[in-house]
Amino acid sequence: MTQGRPMRADARRNYERLLTVAAESFAEHGENASLDDIARRAGVGSGTLYRHFPTRQALLEAAYVDRIEALGARADELVRELPPGEALGEWLYELAVGTLQVRGMKALLGSAVADGGAAACATTVKGAVTRLVVAAQAVGALRADVEPIDVLRLTHGVASAAELAGTGEPEIRRYLGLLHEGLRAG
């Protein structure tokens, strides 16, 4: 998408169609869905897809930007509703469940926990976890030596473990409980 200039109406329609089809395709096939198939199903050429989204990562981020932003907003809601340690635990649960429920999100969130990955996604997710970790540490609910990125990486690992075990959501809360006990202050 060209910065500073509004898109023509046909370009905007192509962009929106690509996002809709990409979200459907990622949901169906995961993050490795065929980009050529996405372009074909959206009724555009591959060149149009790459003009709007130069990389698979850019398309993944654009397809899931609303979900990522909702996760960031959810962190702030939980801080207002629950004590800091509980808010952190609940947000991590929702994050882990989201990575399993929405195919393609796991790759996005995985790159957010890697250095230099998924710029827009990383900013939102890392900002949310930082606010939650700092709040939990301030009230003594979390060890002072725990870094926000540590918590994200461990949560991504919990989601992966639940997925590999084939247990999914039921085990996520249990695994996060075990993790939280290890990260708890004093």
N, C-alpha and C positions, 0 to 999 in steps of 0.2 A: 504494500500500500504506500503510495507516495505521500510524503509528509508535506504539509503546507497547502496542498491543493485538494479541493473536494473531488471525490470520485464521480465520474459520469454515472448516470442512472444504470446503464447496462453493466458497468464494472461493479457497481454496488450490488446488483442482483447476482452476478457471478460470485462475488465474494461471499455473500450470504448463503448462496446455494452450496458453495464449497464447504463452508463451515457446518451446515446442516448435514450434508452427506458425510463429511469427515467424522463428525460426532457419532453418526449411525454406524459407520464402518469401523471406527475404533471400538465402539461398544460390541460389535459383532465379532471382530477379528483381533482385537487388541492393538497395541501400538505399532505392530508391524504390518498393519493393513496396507494393501497395495495403493500407492499414491496414484498410479496410472488408472486404477479402477475407480478411485475417488473422483478423479477428473472426469472420466467417462460417465459415471453415474450422475455427476453434476451437470453434464452436458457442455463441458468445456474441454479445451485441449490441455495437455500437460504443461505447455508453456504458460498458459493463464494461471494454472495452479502455482507454478514456481515463481511467477511474477508477483503474486500476492504473498506466497509463503515459500521463501527460498530454501527452507529445510523442513524436514519431518518435525523437528522440535518446534519450529515456529508454528506449524499447523496444529500440532498437539496443544500448544499453549493457547492459541486462538480458539480452538474448539472447546477448551475447558476453562477459559478465563473466568467465566461467571461462577463456576464451581469453586475455583481457587479463591476468588474474591469473597465468596460466601463463607469459606473456611476462615478467612481472615476476620471477617465480621463476627463469625460465631465465637471466636476467641474472646472478643470484647464483650459479647453478650454473657458468656460464661463467667467472666471476671466480675461482672455486675451481679450475677445471680448466685454464685457459689463462693465458698472460701477458696483462696488461691490454689492450694494443693489439689482440692477436688476439681476446680476449674481446669487445671492442667491435665489431670487424669481423664476427665470427660472429653476434653478437646483431642487428646491423643487417641482416645478410643474412636471418636468420630473420624479422625484423620485416617487411622488404620482401616476402619471399616470402609471408608470411601475408596481407599486404594484397591480394595478387593471387589467392591460393588461396581465400580466404574472402570471397565477395562481401558487402559491407556493412561489412567491417572497414576498408576504405579510407576510407570516409566517417567512421567513428569516429576512426581515427587521424589523418585530415586535420583533424578538429575539435580533436584533442588538440594539434596543432602551431599552432593559431590561438589567439590570446589569448582567454581566457575560455571556451574550448570544452570540452565533454565532461568535466565535473568528475571523475567516478569514473575514467573512462578516462585522463584527463590526469594525475591524481595517480599512478597506477600506472606509466604509460609514462614520464612525465617523471622520476619517482623512479628508475626503472631506468636510464634513459639518463644521468642525473646521476651515479649511482654508477659507471657504466662510464667516463664521460668523466673524472671526477675521478681515478679509478685510472689511466687511460691517461696523463693529464697528469702525475701524480705520478712516473711512471717515464720521462717524456720521450718517450712514444710519440705524443703529440698536442700540437699547438700550445697554448700557454697562453691565447691569445686566443679560442679556440673555446668557444662556449657550448653547453650541452646542447641548447637549443632549436634552435640552428643545425644540429646534427647530425640532429635529428629532421626538420626541414624539408627538409634536403638528401636524406635517405633517402626521405622521402615523394616527393620529386621524382624520385629514381632509380626507384622503383616505378612512378610514373606514366609515366616515359620508356620503361621496359621494356614496359609495357602498351600504350602508343601505338605502339611499334615492332612490336608483335605478337610479340616474342621471349620475353617473360616471364622465367622463372627463369634460363635460360642466360646472359642478358646482365646480370642483376642483379649477380652476383659480379664481372663485369668492370667494370661501372659503379661499383660500390662500391670496387673496387680503385683506379680512377682518382681517385675522390673522396678516398679515404684518403690517397693520395699527396699530394694538395693540402693535406690537413689535418695531415700528419705534421710533427712538430717538427723544426727544424734540418735 
